[in-house]
Amino acid sequence: METLSFEFPAGQPGRGRTLVGCVGSGDLEVLIEPGPAGTLSIAVQTSVDGSATRWQQVFARIFEGRTAPALRIDIHDFGATPGVVRLRLEQGLEEIDHD
């Protein structure tokens, strides 16, 4: 088990909170809540040791070219593929956009 932390520049705090996915399903769980202005922080608990580069690349692709809201994102991973990571994260971001 490995715990990873990432930070990206962000705008104003996001609105609302959400939970998508379910770690017990062999998938992953993403919890999103507002964070301090200017910072998007992501904490990942993963069962796949040595995967920090993969996570960094996934997040860089998702947030490239846009100003994300300031959020705290907690991800509990059970070996999900990068495609599933992106899907769940985008589901969560879409859900808070509609709150």
N, CA and C of each residue as an Amber inpcrd file, in Angstrom:
protein
   297
   0.8590000  -1.1760000   0.0000000   0.0000000   0.0000000   0.0000000
   0.8960000   1.2270000   0.0000000   0.5510000   2.1890000  -0.8510000
   1.3410000   3.4080000  -0.9730000   0.4040000   4.6100000  -0.9240000
   0.8540000   5.7040000  -0.2890000   0.0940000   6.9460000  -0.2430000
   0.8810000   7.9990000  -1.0030000   0.2280000   8.6430000  -1.9690000
   0.8560000   9.6390000  -2.8330000   0.1390000  10.9700000  -2.6740000
   0.8710000  12.0760000  -2.8460000   0.2830000  13.4140000  -2.7690000
   0.6980000  14.2130000  -3.9900000  -0.2550000  14.9700000  -4.5350000
  -0.0140000  15.8030000  -5.7020000  -0.6830000  17.1530000  -5.4790000
  -0.0980000  18.2140000  -6.0440000  -0.7190000  19.5390000  -5.9940000
  -0.6250000  20.1930000  -7.3670000  -1.6860000  20.9160000  -7.7110000
  -1.7560000  21.6470000  -8.9690000  -2.3150000  23.0340000  -8.6710000
  -1.9650000  24.0340000  -9.5050000  -2.5630000  25.3590000  -9.3260000
  -4.0640000  25.2890000  -9.6270000  -4.8150000  26.1230000  -8.9400000
  -6.2750000  26.1030000  -9.1050000  -6.8290000  27.5090000  -8.9320000
  -8.1070000  27.6260000  -9.1980000  -8.8060000  28.8990000  -9.0420000
  -9.4400000  29.0100000  -7.6650000 -10.6710000  29.4460000  -7.6670000
 -11.4230000  29.6050000  -6.4250000 -11.9390000  28.2540000  -5.9390000
 -12.3000000  28.1600000  -4.6600000 -12.7990000  26.8830000  -4.1340000
 -14.0050000  26.3690000  -4.9130000 -14.0200000  25.0590000  -5.1070000
 -15.1390000  24.4110000  -5.7660000 -16.3610000  24.4090000  -4.8710000
 -17.4910000  24.1070000  -5.4780000 -18.7490000  24.0590000  -4.7310000
 -19.1050000  22.6110000  -4.4660000 -19.6320000  22.3560000  -3.3300000
 -20.1770000  21.0480000  -3.0290000 -19.1520000  19.9630000  -2.7760000
 -19.6990000  18.7970000  -2.4460000 -18.9100000  17.6080000  -2.1720000
 -19.5370000  16.4500000  -2.9330000 -18.7060000  15.4580000  -3.2460000
 -19.2600000  14.2910000  -3.9210000 -18.3980000  13.0700000  -3.6510000
 -18.9910000  11.9230000  -3.8820000 -18.3170000  10.6320000  -3.7880000
 -18.7370000   9.8260000  -5.0010000 -17.7580000   9.3400000  -5.7680000
 -18.0490000   8.4870000  -6.9210000 -17.2060000   7.2320000  -6.8260000
 -17.7430000   6.1510000  -7.3500000 -17.0410000   4.8730000  -7.3300000
 -17.1790000   4.1800000  -5.9910000 -16.5560000   3.0220000  -5.9180000
 -16.6130000   2.2080000  -4.7050000 -15.3710000   1.3350000  -4.6620000
 -14.5340000   1.5310000  -3.6780000 -13.2660000   0.8070000  -3.6140000
 -13.4710000  -0.6950000  -3.4450000 -14.5310000  -1.1050000  -2.8220000
 -14.7860000  -2.5250000  -2.6140000 -15.1480000  -3.2740000  -3.8840000
 -15.3550000  -2.5490000  -4.9890000 -15.7770000  -3.1760000  -6.2350000
 -14.5950000  -3.5900000  -7.1130000 -13.3770000  -3.4060000  -6.6300000
 -12.2090000  -3.6500000  -7.4650000 -11.9600000  -2.4750000  -8.3840000
 -12.5440000  -1.3570000  -8.0860000 -12.5040000  -0.1420000  -8.8840000
 -11.7250000   0.8910000  -8.0870000 -12.2360000   2.0610000  -7.9380000
 -11.6680000   3.0430000  -7.0520000 -12.7450000   3.9940000  -6.5840000
 -12.4410000   4.6840000  -5.4980000 -13.3620000   5.6190000  -4.8800000
 -12.7270000   6.9950000  -4.9360000 -13.5050000   7.9980000  -5.3220000
 -13.0280000   9.3770000  -5.4040000 -13.9340000  10.2500000  -4.5420000
 -13.3400000  10.9020000  -3.5530000 -14.0520000  11.8400000  -2.6940000
 -13.5500000  13.2340000  -3.0350000 -14.4760000  14.1640000  -3.2870000
 -14.1080000  15.5240000  -3.6810000 -14.8080000  16.5010000  -2.7460000
 -14.0280000  17.4980000  -2.2540000 -14.5880000  18.5560000  -1.4250000
 -13.8420000  19.8520000  -1.6920000 -14.4400000  21.0000000  -1.3310000
 -13.7690000  22.2730000  -1.5730000 -12.4280000  22.3340000  -0.8520000
 -11.4790000  23.0450000  -1.4550000 -10.1630000  23.2250000  -0.8540000
  -9.8280000  24.6980000  -0.7560000  -8.6440000  25.0130000  -0.2390000
  -8.2420000  26.4200000  -0.1290000  -7.9800000  27.0330000  -1.5120000
  -8.3250000  28.2970000  -1.6730000  -8.1660000  28.9860000  -2.9540000
  -6.7450000  28.8370000  -3.4870000  -6.6480000  28.5770000  -4.7840000
  -5.3600000  28.5060000  -5.4490000  -4.6960000  27.1430000  -5.4840000
  -5.2850000  26.1570000  -4.8050000  -4.6330000  24.8450000  -4.7330000
  -5.6070000  23.7080000  -4.9740000  -5.2210000  22.8160000  -5.8490000
  -5.9170000  21.5490000  -6.0570000  -5.0050000  20.4830000  -5.4720000
  -5.4170000  19.8580000  -4.3860000  -4.5770000  18.8320000  -3.7680000
  -5.2380000  17.4700000  -3.9230000  -4.4050000  16.4930000  -4.2530000
  -4.8930000  15.1480000  -4.4920000  -4.0850000  14.1760000  -3.6380000
  -4.7730000  13.3650000  -2.8550000  -4.1350000  12.3070000  -2.0690000
  -4.6180000  10.9750000  -2.6240000  -3.6820000  10.0850000  -2.9070000
  -4.0160000   8.7780000  -3.4750000  -3.5050000   7.6820000  -2.5550000
  -4.3920000   6.7990000  -2.1660000  -3.9900000   5.5700000  -1.4790000
  -4.1710000   4.4580000  -2.4860000  -3.0680000   3.8040000  -2.8560000
  -3.1140000   2.7940000  -3.9040000  -2.4840000   1.4890000  -3.4520000
  -2.9940000   0.4180000  -3.9850000  -2.4450000  -0.9040000  -3.7060000
  -1.2900000  -1.2390000  -4.6440000  -1.0130000  -0.3420000  -5.6080000
   0.0330000  -0.5830000  -6.5980000   1.2550000   0.2720000  -6.2560000
   2.2710000  -0.3300000  -5.6590000   3.4840000   0.3950000  -5.3030000
   4.2430000   0.8150000  -6.5550000   4.9060000   1.9750000  -6.4850000
   5.7160000   2.4580000  -7.5910000   4.9300000   3.0690000  -8.7310000
   3.7200000   3.5280000  -8.4720000   2.8660000   4.0380000  -9.5500000
   2.7480000   5.5580000  -9.5770000   3.6180000   6.2710000  -8.8660000
   3.5080000   7.7370000  -8.7790000   3.5840000   8.4100000 -10.1480000
   4.4640000   7.9310000 -11.0320000   4.5960000   8.5460000 -12.3580000
   3.3080000   8.3900000 -13.1590000   2.7110000   7.2170000 -13.0990000
   1.4440000   6.9850000 -13.8200000   0.3620000   7.9350000 -13.3200000
   0.2380000   8.0680000 -11.9950000  -0.7600000   8.9680000 -11.4310000
  -0.4890000  10.4070000 -11.8500000   0.7690000  10.8510000 -11.7760000
   1.1300000  12.2160000 -12.1660000   0.7180000  12.4930000 -13.6110000
   0.9820000  11.5530000 -14.4980000   0.6410000  11.7300000 -15.9080000
  -0.8660000  11.7850000 -16.1280000  -1.6100000  10.9440000 -15.4370000
  -3.0740000  10.9630000 -15.5590000  -3.6210000  12.3260000 -15.1270000
  -3.1770000  12.8090000 -13.9780000  -3.6700000  14.0960000 -13.4820000
  -3.2450000  15.2440000 -14.3890000  -2.0120000  15.2170000 -14.8790000
  -1.5340000  16.2800000 -15.7740000  -2.4060000  16.3520000 -17.0250000
  -2.7880000  15.2120000 -17.5760000  -3.6530000  15.2030000 -18.7720000
  -5.0460000  15.7490000 -18.4640000  -5.5750000  15.3900000 -17.3250000
  -6.9260000  15.8270000 -16.9650000  -6.9850000  17.3390000 -16.7530000
  -5.9940000  17.8970000 -16.0650000  -6.0530000  19.3110000 -15.6900000
  -5.2920000  20.2290000 -16.6290000  -4.6610000  19.6840000 -17.6680000
  -3.9130000  20.4820000 -18.6370000  -4.8650000  21.3960000 -19.4120000
  -4.4920000  22.6560000 -19.5210000  -5.2620000  23.5900000 -20.3360000
  -6.5270000  24.1200000 -19.7020000  -6.7510000  23.8420000 -18.4450000
  -7.9250000  24.4080000 -17.7730000  -7.5790000  24.7700000 -16.3390000
  -8.2840000  25.7530000 -15.8170000  -8.0960000  26.1240000 -14.4350000
  -9.1150000  25.3550000 -13.6060000  -8.6250000  24.4280000 -12.8530000
  -9.4990000  23.6100000 -12.0100000  -9.9300000  24.4190000 -10.7960000
 -11.0860000  24.0960000 -10.2260000 -11.4590000  24.7400000  -8.9710000
 -10.5490000  24.2300000  -7.8500000 -10.4330000  25.0140000  -6.8060000
  -9.6450000  24.6020000  -5.6460000 -10.4070000  23.4820000  -4.9310000
  -9.7890000  22.3170000  -4.8970000 -10.4340000  21.1390000  -4.3270000
  -9.4450000  20.3090000  -3.5330000  -9.9880000  19.4900000  -2.6440000
  -9.2360000  18.4060000  -2.0130000  -9.8560000  17.1230000  -2.5400000
  -9.0300000  16.3100000  -3.1620000  -9.5060000  15.0640000  -3.7470000
  -8.7850000  13.9080000  -3.0680000  -9.5530000  12.9710000  -2.5540000
  -9.0010000  11.7460000  -1.9600000  -9.4050000  10.5870000  -2.8490000
  -8.4110000   9.8040000  -3.2560000  -8.6560000   8.6460000  -4.1060000
  -8.1800000   7.4080000  -3.3890000  -9.0590000   6.4190000  -3.2920000
  -8.7170000   5.1170000  -2.7320000  -8.7850000   4.1270000  -3.8800000
  -7.6220000   3.6250000  -4.2660000  -7.4840000   2.8200000  -5.4690000
  -7.2950000   1.3470000  -5.1280000  -7.8490000   0.5280000  -5.9830000
  -7.6710000  -0.9150000  -5.8520000  -7.1440000  -1.4510000  -7.1790000
  -6.0990000  -0.7770000  -7.7080000  -5.4700000  -1.2160000  -8.9460000
  -6.2190000  -0.8460000 -10.2030000  -6.9900000   0.2290000 -10.1720000
  -7.7600000   0.6430000 -11.3530000  -6.8300000   1.0840000 -12.4820000
  -7.2720000   0.8950000 -13.6980000  -6.5060000   1.3190000 -14.8730000
  -6.5950000   2.8370000 -15.0210000  -5.6530000   3.4620000 -15.7570000
  -5.7250000   4.9160000 -15.9610000  -7.0480000   5.3800000 -16.5650000
  -7.6380000   4.5970000 -17.4520000  -8.9250000   4.9730000 -18.0370000
 -10.0240000   5.0680000 -17.0010000 -10.0590000   4.1320000 -16.0730000
 -11.0760000   4.1510000 -15.0170000 -10.8100000   5.3110000 -14.0620000
  -9.5460000   5.5720000 -13.7770000  -9.1960000   6.7110000 -12.9190000
  -9.7460000   7.9980000 -13.5290000  -9.4690000   8.1940000 -14.7990000
  -9.9330000   9.4060000 -15.4860000 -11.4640000   9.4810000 -15.4990000
 -12.1250000   8.3740000 -15.7960000 -13.5790000   8.3360000 -15.8320000
 -14.1710000   8.7390000 -14.4890000 -13.7080000   8.1290000 -13.4130000
 -14.2620000   8.4330000 -12.0860000 -13.9780000   9.8770000 -11.6770000
 -12.7750000  10.3470000 -11.9500000 -12.4380000  11.7130000 -11.5820000
 -13.2880000  12.7050000 -12.3660000 -13.4600000  12.4730000 -13.6480000
 -14.2960000  13.3750000 -14.4480000 -15.7650000  13.2910000 -14.0380000
 -16.2290000  12.1130000 -13.6260000 -17.6040000  11.9940000 -13.1050000
 -17.7720000  12.8730000 -11.8780000 -16.8050000  12.8190000 -10.9780000
 -16.8720000  13.6280000  -9.7620000 -16.8370000  15.1050000 -10.0560000
 -15.9520000  15.5270000 -10.9700000 -15.8630000  16.9440000 -11.3270000
 -17.1500000  17.4270000 -11.9820000 -17.7390000  16.6070000 -12.8170000
 -19.0120000  16.9730000 -13.4510000 -20.1120000  17.1000000 -12.4090000
 -20.1140000  16.2040000 -11.4370000 -21.1530000  16.2380000 -10.4020000
 -21.0650000  17.5200000  -9.5720000 -19.8580000  17.9380000  -9.2010000
 -19.7790000  19.1840000  -8.3990000 -20.0630000  20.4080000  -9.2480000
 -19.8250000  20.3380000 -10.5630000 -20.1710000  21.4510000 -11.4500000
 -21.6750000  21.6690000 -11.5150000 -22.4480000  20.6140000 -11.3070000
 -23.9080000  20.7080000 -11.4060000 -24.5860000  20.9780000 -10.0710000
 -23.8140000  21.0470000  -8.9890000 -24.4080000  21.3440000  -7.6620000
 -24.7860000  22.7960000  -7.5570000
